[in-house]
Structure formats: C-alpha cells, structure tokens
Amino acid sequence: MEELAQDKLDLISKIIKNDKKFVNNEDLYEDFFNETCKRSFLIAKNVNSEATLSTYLRRIASTAILNVLKENGRLRRTKQGYKPTKEVSLETITPEHVDYSQVVIHYEAVDFDDTPEDIVVKKEILKQVQENLYRINDEEPEKNYLHLYKLRYENGLTQKEIAQEMGLSQSEVCKRLFRLLEKIKQAFN
C-alpha cells in the first residue's frame, strides 16, 4: 500500500494536536493519527488544493478522534452531545467524595473587550465604508449597490435570496457583490 507524503502526514499531525478533544488525551495520539490516516488516505492522495484538503482532514480527524475516544471509554453520549466520562456534574459532588488528584479544570479563552482606541478605529473604518458605499451607489444607481449591500450584509440574505428579491440572476448578484467589494477596497487604497 502506498504511503502519504510527509507534508500531508505533518498536516494530519498538526490538525490532531490542534483539536480541542486532543487535550488530556495525548496518550492516544498514535491511535488518533492512525485512524485519521486510514480514513483520509484516498482524499489526501487525490485532493490537490491545500485549503480543501485541510478542511476535509479537520472533519476526518474530528470523527476519528471521537471514535477512538468512544472505543477507549473516554466519551459517553448524552442528550447534550458527547461528554468525557471523567466529567461529573457539580451537583453530585460532595466534599468527602472528591478525589482532587483526578480533577481536570478547563478554562475557556477570554475575549477582552476592545480598547477605546480600537473602537474609534472601527467606527472610522465603518464611516469610510458608508461614505464610499453611498458614493459608489450614486455613480452607478442602476446597479442598486446600496440595496444589494443592505440585503446581503444587514439582512443576511443569501445570493439566491437576493436574486429573487431584486429580480436578477444569482450570477449577476455575485458579480455585483464582487464589484462592490472591489470598489470599496480601491477607495481605501
């Protein structure tokens, strides 16, 4: 059987080590790696785009890690999804029953609020985007750039939904959005 190229093996290793389920399960690395390689062999051999390959490998690695953890009795399925078997509800713990040597504490990353300087910069950028958007719309009113922008970025409609709303083809909506973003980028240069 053929082997995967070293760069693809390194990418698989990196993806596994960056998966949040890898933490506290480092001893199962070889199993994670082997299972991921086995599941991704054909894709890794046939996909040439690095971004596409990376996306596929993340999904494959995540599934492989889940399967290895389940096989090793480290995950159990609950109504809320998969939970580590070591995880115990705080309500069921009483001080005399706690073995603190087995307690693992996970901290979520803290997202600090923007500094006042960041807020001012963001407001200035948004103001420039708004001014340029109105100018671009005034230069080519038949393109309805302002309406297109509002539907896409304020209302969150898909290109298909915008096409139906504006009576255009989806490809035309895509072209106009692309042109609009290019014009706004040029305005910043």
C-alpha positions as CSV (number, residue, x, y, z in Angstrom):
1,M,0.0,0.0,0.0
2,E,1.3,3.5,-0.9
3,E,2.1,5.9,1.9
4,L,1.1,9.6,2.2
5,A,3.6,12.3,1.5
6,Q,5.4,13.7,4.6
7,D,3.8,17.1,4.2
8,K,0.3,15.5,4.4
9,L,1.3,13.4,7.4
10,D,2.6,16.6,9.1
11,L,-0.7,18.4,8.3
12,I,-2.7,15.5,9.8
13,S,-0.5,15.6,12.9
14,K,-0.9,19.4,13.3
15,I,-4.7,19.1,12.9
16,I,-4.9,16.4,15.5
17,K,-2.8,18.4,18.0
18,N,-5.0,21.5,17.5
19,D,-8.3,19.6,18.0
20,K,-9.8,20.5,21.4
21,K,-10.5,16.9,22.2
22,F,-6.8,16.1,22.0
23,V,-6.2,17.9,25.3
24,N,-6.0,15.4,28.2
25,N,-6.0,12.6,25.7
26,E,-2.4,13.0,24.4
27,D,-1.7,9.4,25.3
28,L,-4.0,8.3,22.5
29,Y,-2.1,10.3,19.8
30,E,-0.9,7.3,17.9
31,D,-4.5,5.9,17.7
32,F,-5.8,9.3,16.6
33,F,-3.1,9.6,14.0
34,N,-3.5,6.0,12.6
35,E,-7.3,6.3,12.5
36,T,-7.2,9.7,10.7
37,C,-4.6,8.4,8.2
38,K,-6.6,5.3,7.5
39,R,-9.8,7.4,6.9
40,S,-8.2,10.1,4.9
41,F,-5.8,8.1,2.6
42,L,-7.8,8.4,-0.6
43,I,-8.8,12.0,-0.1
44,A,-5.2,13.0,0.8
45,K,-3.9,11.3,-2.3
46,N,-6.4,12.9,-4.7
47,V,-7.1,16.4,-3.4
48,N,-4.6,18.9,-4.6
49,S,-5.9,22.1,-3.1
50,E,-4.3,22.7,0.3
51,A,-7.2,24.6,1.7
52,T,-9.7,22.0,0.6
53,L,-7.5,19.2,1.9
54,S,-7.1,20.9,5.2
55,T,-10.9,21.3,5.6
56,Y,-11.5,17.6,4.8
57,L,-8.8,16.5,7.1
58,R,-10.2,18.5,10.0
59,R,-13.5,16.8,9.6
60,I,-12.0,13.4,9.2
61,A,-9.7,13.9,12.2
62,S,-12.5,15.1,14.4
63,T,-14.6,12.0,13.6
64,A,-11.6,9.7,14.0
65,I,-10.8,11.3,17.4
66,L,-14.4,10.8,18.6
67,N,-14.4,7.2,17.5
68,V,-11.1,6.5,19.3
69,L,-12.3,8.2,22.5
70,K,-15.5,6.2,22.4
71,E,-13.6,2.9,21.8
72,N,-11.4,3.7,24.8
73,G,-14.3,4.5,27.0
74,R,-13.4,8.2,27.4
75,L,-16.6,9.6,25.9
76,R,-20.2,8.9,26.5
77,R,-23.3,10.1,24.6
78,T,-25.8,12.3,26.4
79,K,-28.7,14.3,25.3
80,Q,-26.5,17.4,25.0
81,G,-23.9,15.5,22.9
82,Y,-20.7,13.6,23.8
83,K,-19.3,14.2,27.3
84,P,-16.0,13.0,28.7
85,T,-16.5,10.0,31.1
86,K,-14.4,11.8,33.7
87,E,-16.8,14.8,33.7
88,V,-19.0,14.7,36.7
89,S,-21.9,17.1,37.4
90,L,-21.1,19.5,40.2
91,E,-24.4,18.9,41.9
92,T,-23.5,15.3,42.6
93,I,-20.1,16.1,44.2
94,T,-19.9,16.3,47.9
95,P,-16.5,17.3,49.6
96,E,-15.9,13.9,51.2
97,H,-16.3,12.1,47.8
98,V,-13.9,14.2,45.8
99,D,-10.5,12.9,44.7
100,Y,-8.8,16.2,43.7
101,S,-5.9,14.4,42.1
102,Q,-8.3,13.4,39.3
103,V,-9.9,16.8,38.8
104,V,-9.2,18.5,35.5
105,I,-10.1,22.1,35.0
106,H,-10.6,23.6,31.6
107,Y,-10.5,27.4,31.0
108,E,-12.2,29.0,28.1
109,A,-10.3,31.6,26.2
110,V,-11.2,35.1,27.4
111,D,-12.2,37.6,24.8
112,F,-11.2,41.0,26.0
113,D,-13.3,44.0,25.0
114,D,-11.9,46.4,22.5
115,T,-9.9,49.2,23.8
116,P,-11.2,52.8,23.3
117,E,-8.7,53.2,20.5
118,D,-9.9,50.0,18.8
119,I,-13.5,51.3,19.0
120,V,-12.5,54.7,17.4
121,V,-10.6,53.0,14.6
122,K,-13.5,50.6,13.9
123,K,-16.0,53.5,13.8
124,E,-13.8,55.5,11.5
125,I,-13.5,52.5,9.1
126,L,-17.2,51.9,9.2
127,K,-17.8,55.6,8.4
128,Q,-15.5,55.4,5.4
129,V,-17.2,52.3,4.2
130,Q,-20.6,54.0,4.5
131,E,-19.4,57.2,2.7
132,N,-17.8,55.2,-0.1
133,L,-20.9,52.9,-0.4
134,Y,-23.1,56.0,-0.9
135,R,-20.7,57.4,-3.4
136,I,-20.4,54.2,-5.4
137,N,-24.2,53.8,-5.4
138,D,-24.6,57.4,-6.7
139,E,-22.1,56.8,-9.5
140,E,-24.0,53.7,-10.8
141,P,-27.6,54.0,-9.5
142,E,-28.8,51.3,-12.0
143,K,-26.7,48.7,-10.1
144,N,-28.6,49.3,-6.8
145,Y,-25.4,48.7,-4.8
146,L,-26.8,50.2,-1.7
147,H,-29.9,48.0,-1.7
148,L,-27.6,45.0,-2.6
149,Y,-25.4,45.8,0.4
150,K,-28.3,46.1,2.8
151,L,-29.8,42.8,1.7
152,R,-26.5,40.9,2.0
153,Y,-24.8,42.4,5.0
154,E,-27.6,43.9,7.1
155,N,-30.4,41.4,6.4
156,G,-28.0,38.4,5.9
157,L,-29.8,37.1,2.8
158,T,-28.0,34.6,0.6
159,Q,-27.1,35.4,-3.0
160,K,-30.1,33.2,-4.2
161,E,-32.5,35.1,-1.9
162,I,-31.1,38.5,-3.1
163,A,-31.5,37.4,-6.7
164,Q,-35.2,36.6,-6.1
165,E,-35.7,39.9,-4.2
166,M,-34.1,42.0,-6.9
167,G,-35.2,40.1,-9.9
168,L,-31.7,39.2,-11.0
169,S,-29.8,36.0,-11.7
170,Q,-27.7,34.7,-8.9
171,S,-24.5,35.1,-11.0
172,E,-25.4,38.8,-11.6
173,V,-25.8,39.2,-7.8
174,C,-22.4,37.5,-7.3
175,K,-20.8,39.8,-9.9
176,R,-22.3,42.9,-8.4
177,L,-21.2,42.0,-4.8
178,F,-17.7,41.3,-6.0
179,R,-17.5,44.6,-7.9
180,L,-18.9,46.5,-4.9
181,L,-16.3,45.0,-2.6
182,E,-13.5,45.7,-5.1
183,K,-14.7,49.3,-5.4
184,I,-14.7,49.7,-1.6
185,K,-11.2,48.2,-1.3
186,Q,-10.0,50.6,-4.0
187,A,-11.4,53.5,-2.1
188,F,-9.3,52.5,0.9
189,N,-6.1,52.4,-1.2
